[in-house]
């Protein structure tokens, strides 16, 4: 999980912040905190499918709230980056799946 911390989508968002008014220091920092909490939860999980799915649901719902709070800054590219990151982490934690596991709760 540690190597995933170095591949969070927020790192790319910081680079795009100068060109893209969607991003602010605040919304990137808040997203970073949510993703770190997610990774830490997965790291502490017992690789039980239900636990991993619960953490996926928590991170998606937290991002839903954050997206609303910061005036809907998660658009198509950001959604794809976040979904890829969330699913990669869940997979590394031991969850096997065929489709988008965020879609059930995702509003962004």
Beta strands, then each sheet from edge to edge (+ up, - down):
end
